[in-house]
C-alpha cells in the first residue's frame, strides 16, 4: 500500500491559525484514509492554554467516533508535539504520529522530556518526523518574525 500524507491539510489548518493570530500549528487525524478531525491552534481565541491543535483534533475525533480511544488512527501535525500534547496522544492511543518541524524549545517527543520514552507512558505511537518540515518551519519563522517587527 502506498503512503499518503495528510500534512497538506495540517498545513492549511496552521495557515488558518496564523490568520487568526495564533501560533501556526495544524493537526489532522485520519483513520483508514478518512479524515476524522482537523484543527489549528486556538489558545488565544478560546482563552484556553490547552487548545493546541493536537488536543482539539483529538477531542473532535473522539466525539466523531463516540469513544475515548483513537486506536488505529494517525495524527499529522506541523510541529513536534509539546509534552502536554504527547501525553494526550499517548492517552488517546494514537497509532502513528507524523510531524513536520522539530521543536528544540518546547518539543516533547524527540526533544526535552521525550514523553514516549518514559516507563510511565502506557502507549507510544509509531513516530515519523520531518514530514513537510521545511514548509512548517518557514511558516513558524515568518509568523514570529512578523511579531518582532
C-alpha positions in Angstrom: 0.0 0.0 0.0 1.3 3.4 -1.0 1.9 6.0 1.8 -0.4 9.0 1.5 0.5 12.1 3.6 -2.2 14.3 5.0 0.2 17.0 6.1 -1.2 19.4 3.4 -4.4 19.5 5.5 -2.4 20.1 8.7 -0.5 22.9 6.9 -3.8 24.5 5.8 -5.0 24.4 9.5 -1.7 26.0 10.5 -2.1 28.8 8.0 -5.7 29.4 9.2 -4.4 29.6 12.8 -1.8 32.2 11.8 -4.6 34.2 10.1 -6.4 34.2 13.5 -3.2 35.4 15.2 -2.5 32.0 16.7 0.9 30.2 16.6 0.6 28.4 13.2 0.3 24.8 14.2 -2.2 22.5 12.5 -3.3 18.9 13.0 -5.4 16.3 11.3 -6.5 12.8 12.4 -7.0 10.1 9.9 -8.3 6.5 10.1 -8.3 4.2 7.2 -7.9 7.1 4.7 -10.8 9.1 6.1 -10.2 12.4 7.8 -11.9 12.3 11.2 -10.9 15.7 12.5 -8.7 18.7 11.8 -7.8 21.7 13.9 -5.4 24.6 14.3 -4.2 26.3 17.5 -6.9 28.3 19.3 -5.3 29.1 22.6 -5.9 32.9 22.3 -9.3 32.7 20.7 -10.6 30.3 23.4 -8.5 31.7 26.3 -7.5 28.1 26.9 -3.9 27.1 27.2 -4.8 23.5 26.4 -6.4 24.5 23.0 -3.4 23.2 21.0 -4.2 21.9 17.5 -3.4 18.3 18.6 -5.7 18.4 21.6 -8.6 20.0 19.6 -8.2 17.4 16.9 -8.1 14.5 19.4 -11.3 15.9 21.1 -13.1 16.2 17.8 -12.1 12.7 16.6 -13.2 11.2 19.9 -16.5 12.9 19.5 -16.8 11.8 15.9 -16.1 8.1 16.9 -18.0 8.4 20.2 -15.2 6.9 22.2 -12.2 8.0 24.2 -9.6 5.9 22.3 -8.3 6.6 18.8 -6.8 3.1 18.2 -5.8 2.7 14.5 -5.7 6.4 13.9 -2.9 8.6 12.5 -2.1 12.1 13.7 -0.4 14.6 11.3 0.8 17.8 13.0 3.0 20.5 11.6 5.2 20.9 14.7 6.7 18.3 17.1 4.1 18.0 19.9 4.8 19.5 23.3 4.8 17.4 26.4 1.1 18.1 27.1 0.1 17.0 23.6 2.4 14.0 23.6 0.7 12.8 26.8 -2.7 13.3 25.2 -1.6 11.4 22.1 -0.5 8.5 24.4 -3.7 8.6 26.3 -5.8 8.6 23.1 -3.8 5.6 21.9 -3.0 7.2 18.5 -1.3 4.5 16.4 1.1 6.7 14.3 2.4 10.3 14.8 3.7 12.2 11.7 5.1 15.6 12.4 6.8 18.3 10.4 9.2 20.6 12.2 11.3 19.7 15.2 10.8 21.9 18.3 14.0 22.2 20.2 12.5 24.7 22.6 9.2 23.1 23.5 9.0 19.7 21.9 8.2 16.6 24.0 8.8 13.8 21.5 12.4 13.9 20.2 13.4 16.9 22.3 13.1 17.7 26.0 11.3 15.2 28.1 10.7 12.6 25.3 7.4 11.6 26.8 7.0 8.4 24.9 10.3 7.0 26.2 9.3 7.1 29.8 8.3 4.0 31.7 5.1 5.8 32.8 4.0 6.2 29.2 1.4 3.4 28.7 1.3 3.8 24.9 3.8 5.1 22.4 2.8 5.6 18.8 5.0 4.9 15.8 6.7 8.2 15.1 7.7 9.7 11.7 9.3 13.1 11.8 10.3 15.6 9.1 7.2 15.3 7.0 7.0 18.6 5.1 9.3 20.1 7.8 10.5 23.0 5.6 7.0 24.3 5.0 6.2 24.1 8.7 9.5 25.8 9.7 9.1 28.6 7.2 5.5 29.3 8.4 6.6 29.5 12.0 9.7 31.6 11.3 7.6 34.0 9.2 4.9 34.2 11.9 7.3 35.0 14.7 9.4 37.4 12.5 6.2 39.4 11.9 5.6 39.6 15.6 9.0 41.1 16.3 8.6 44.0 13.8 
